[in-house]
Amino acid sequence: MFWACFVPVTPKGRLRIQISLMPVLMAGLFTLNSVAKGANSEVSLTFYSSVILLFVLGFLGRRRELRVKFHDLAAHGERPENRLSAGAWVQFAVSAVVLCPLTVWIISGAS
């Protein structure tokens, strides 16, 4: 889901590679964290899935805005003009507020 949402709107090159590798790197970090702390792998998988889902739901329907921002970021680097809109941040925040308690609820049942 993450790749289907973010990779098509990212311009070719270094930024696309970085965006494409995010889920793989996150999976590695969650796995290492699970092994290091001796945590239940179901809990780690639930957290990982929730984070991926957070990004997908947080920017769902914002494909055009993401495409413009990513292309501007690739061409000009970070600058105030290529920030995401307030609506995008509100959508991301609402997604986080909904998914965090849901994740805790699922994990409490899995433990």
Buried (B, 14 or more C-beta within 10 A) or exposed (E): EBEEBBEEBBBEEEBBEEBBEBBEEBBEEBBEEBEEEEBEEEBBBBBBBBBBBBBBBBBEEBEEBBBEBBBBBBEEEEEEEBEBEEEBEEBBEEBBEEBEEEBEEBBEEEE
